[in-house]
Amino acid sequence: MCRHIAFLGPEVPLGRLLSDPEHSLVRQAWDPRRQVSGTVNADGFGVGWYAEGDPVPARYRRAGPIWGDLTLADLARVVRAGAALAAVRDATLAGADGEAAAAPFASGPWLFSHNGAVRGWPDSAAPLAAGLPPAELLSLPAATDSALVWALVLHRLRAGDDLGTALAETVRELAEAAPGSRLNLLLTDGAAIAATAWGDSLWYLADVPAQRVVVASEPYDADARWCEVPDRTLLTAHRTRVVLTPLKETPSE
């Protein structure tokens, strides 16, 4: 349903992540190699990045396909960052949310993306939505399943959960409420990355000597250090460490 990528490491031009590699995110928008559902991710895109000394990331998002945006190509050539998250979107349902529905979603220091779909949307997720404060529901950036997933994650982050716990508990709740959902989530605060593999592909590349880590829906090049994340797994990463933790669908399993 989407492709996404997050990066931590020494500053590089955004193009090094988004467009330069042979199988970059730009190419994955129209030619994904490992996407479980859907074949073209042309319903919007976005990139968020962190400037040195500023904990609140900048974002650039658009409603159209990433390959046709010349402004992004120019930005990616000159903007440098040591942390970033980007995504291309294949909408679950047709709608008019446009740019507002494109990841990354953001609040404070956090950037978030959802690759997948909540099965039975919106009815299946209604009980979880009812548990959120009304102000948080009214603040949803778009009327989409991904926006609600972000609201559920953000609620936990604001309550004090760390990145990994916020994703893992949200996935467990959604998997119980909407079995069969695809819930590959990606989250960063500019210092760490958390992600889940739940129904679609997820890979990581760890370069410890360079203090660099990339987490992505699929490899963007032929580097032999890419590792596939098993399904039903939580990944947490810093620049020099990656930890994989199995996820269970419910606490009782």
C-alpha positions in Angstrom: 0.0 0.0 0.0 3.0 2.3 0.5 6.8 2.4 0.7 8.7 4.2 3.3 12.3 4.8 4.6 14.0 6.3 7.6 17.6 7.2 8.1 20.0 8.2 10.9 23.7 8.9 10.3 26.2 11.5 9.2 24.6 14.3 7.1 24.0 13.5 3.5 21.9 15.2 0.7 18.3 13.9 0.8 18.8 12.7 -2.8 21.3 10.1 -1.5 18.3 8.4 0.1 15.4 9.3 -2.1 16.5 9.4 -5.7 20.1 8.5 -6.3 20.2 4.7 -5.6 19.2 2.3 -8.3 16.1 1.2 -6.5 15.4 4.4 -4.6 12.1 5.5 -3.0 11.3 7.4 -6.2 11.6 4.2 -8.3 9.7 2.2 -5.7 6.8 4.6 -6.3 6.2 3.0 -9.7 8.3 -0.1 -9.6 8.3 -1.7 -6.1 10.0 -5.1 -5.9 8.7 -6.4 -2.6 5.4 -4.7 -2.1 2.7 -7.2 -0.8 -0.4 -5.2 -2.0 -0.7 -2.7 -4.8 1.8 -1.8 -7.6 1.9 1.9 -8.0 2.3 4.4 -5.2 1.2 7.6 -6.9 -1.3 9.0 -4.3 1.0 11.4 -2.6 4.4 11.5 -1.0 6.3 13.3 1.7 9.7 13.7 3.3 10.6 15.0 6.7 14.1 15.9 7.9 15.9 17.3 10.9 18.2 20.3 10.8 21.2 20.3 13.1 20.2 21.9 16.5 16.5 21.9 15.8 14.4 19.0 17.3 11.3 19.9 15.2 11.6 18.4 11.7 10.7 20.2 8.5 8.3 18.5 6.0 7.6 18.6 2.3 4.5 16.8 1.1 2.4 16.7 -2.0 -0.7 14.9 -3.3 0.7 13.8 -6.6 3.3 11.2 -7.6 6.9 11.7 -6.4 8.5 11.2 -9.8 6.8 14.2 -11.3 7.8 16.8 -8.6 10.7 18.9 -9.9 10.8 21.0 -6.7 11.5 17.8 -4.6 14.3 16.9 -7.0 15.9 20.4 -6.4 15.4 20.1 -2.6 16.9 16.6 -2.5 20.0 17.8 -4.3 20.9 20.6 -1.8 19.2 19.8 1.5 21.4 17.8 3.8 20.2 16.0 7.0 21.5 13.5 9.5 18.0 12.1 10.1 15.0 11.8 7.8 11.8 9.9 7.1 10.1 9.7 3.7 7.2 7.8 2.2 5.2 7.3 -1.1 1.5 6.5 -0.8 -1.0 4.1 -2.5 -4.3 5.1 -1.0 -6.4 2.4 0.7 -9.6 4.1 -0.4 -10.2 6.9 -2.9 -10.7 10.2 -1.2 -10.1 14.0 -1.3 -7.6 14.3 1.6 -4.7 14.9 -0.8 -1.6 16.3 0.8 -3.0 16.0 4.3 -3.1 12.2 3.9 0.5 11.9 2.8 3.1 10.7 5.3 5.1 11.6 7.2 2.6 12.7 9.8 4.3 15.0 12.4 3.9 16.4 15.9 6.7 17.9 17.9 9.9 15.9 17.4 8.1 12.9 15.8 7.7 11.8 12.2 5.5 8.8 11.4 4.4 6.6 8.4 2.0 3.7 8.0 2.6 1.1 5.2 -0.5 -1.0 5.0 -4.3 -0.9 5.6 -6.7 -1.4 8.5 -9.0 -4.2 7.5 -12.7 -3.3 7.8 -12.0 0.4 8.0 -13.6 2.4 9.4 -16.0 0.2 11.4 -13.3 -2.1 12.8 -11.3 0.8 14.3 -14.3 2.7 15.7 -13.9 1.2 19.2 -10.3 2.3 19.4 -11.2 5.8 18.0 -13.8 6.1 20.7 -11.1 5.7 23.4 -9.2 8.8 22.3 -10.0 12.2 23.7 -12.4 14.1 21.5 -9.8 16.9 20.9 -7.4 14.3 19.4 -10.1 12.9 17.1 -10.9 16.4 15.9 -7.3 17.0 15.2 -6.9 14.1 12.8 -5.0 15.4 9.8 -7.1 13.3 7.3 -10.1 10.9 7.3 -7.9 7.9 6.6 -6.9 4.7 8.5 -3.3 5.9 8.6 -4.2 9.1 10.2 -6.1 7.3 13.0 -3.2 4.9 13.4 -1.0 8.0 13.9 -3.4 9.4 16.5 -3.3 6.2 18.4 0.6 6.2 18.4 0.8 9.9 19.2 -1.6 9.4 22.2 0.8 6.8 23.6 3.9 9.0 22.9 2.3 11.9 24.7 1.5 9.6 27.7 5.2 8.8 28.0 5.7 5.6 26.0 9.0 5.2 24.2 9.0 4.8 20.4 9.0 1.0 20.4 6.3 0.6 23.0 4.1 3.1 21.3 4.3 1.2 18.0 4.1 -2.3 19.5 1.0 -1.6 21.7 -0.8 0.2 18.9 -0.2 -2.7 16.5 -1.5 -5.2 19.1 -4.6 -3.2 19.6 -5.3 -2.8 15.9 -4.5 -6.4 15.2 -7.1 -7.5 17.7 -9.7 -5.0 16.6 -9.1 -5.6 12.9 -7.6 -9.0 12.2 -5.8 -9.3 8.9 -4.7 -5.7 8.9 -1.3 -4.8 7.4 0.5 -2.6 10.0 4.0 -1.8 9.0 4.7 1.4 11.1 7.7 3.7 11.0 8.5 6.3 13.6 11.5 8.5 14.4 12.3 11.4 16.7 15.6 12.3 14.9 17.7 10.3 17.4 16.2 6.8 17.2 14.0 4.8 14.8 11.2 2.3 15.6 9.4 0.2 13.1 7.1 -2.8 12.8 6.9 -5.6 10.3 3.3 -6.7 10.2 2.0 -7.9 6.9 4.5 -6.3 4.5 8.2 -6.2 3.8 10.7 -4.4 6.0 14.5 -4.3 5.8 17.4 -2.5 7.5 21.0 -1.7 6.8 23.3 -1.1 9.7 26.7 0.5 9.1 28.2 0.6 12.7 31.6 2.1 11.8 29.9 5.0 10.0 27.3 5.3 12.7 24.5 5.0 10.1 21.3 3.0 10.0 18.6 2.8 7.3 15.2 1.2 7.8 13.1 0.8 4.7 10.3 -1.2 3.1 12.8 -2.7 0.7 16.5 -2.3 -0.1 17.4 0.6 -2.4 20.6 -1.0 -3.7 22.6 -4.2 -3.8 24.6 -3.7 -0.6 25.0 -7.2 1.0 24.5 -5.7 4.5 20.8 -5.3 4.0 18.9 -7.6 6.4 15.2 -8.6 6.2 13.1 -8.1 9.3 10.8 -11.2 10.0 7.1 -10.6 10.0 5.5 -9.9 13.4 8.6 -8.0 14.6 9.4 -4.7 16.3 12.6 -3.0 15.2 14.3 -0.4 17.3 17.5 1.3 16.1 20.0 3.9 17.0 23.0 4.9 14.9 25.1 2.0 16.2 22.6 -0.6 17.3 19.5 -2.4 15.9 17.3 -4.6 18.1 14.6 -7.0 16.8 11.8 -8.1 19.2 9.1 -10.6 18.2 5.5 -9.3 18.4 2.5 -11.4 19.5 -1.0 -10.6 18.3 -2.4 -10.5 21.8 -0.7 -10.6 25.2 -2.3 -14.0 26.0 -0.7 -15.7 23.0 
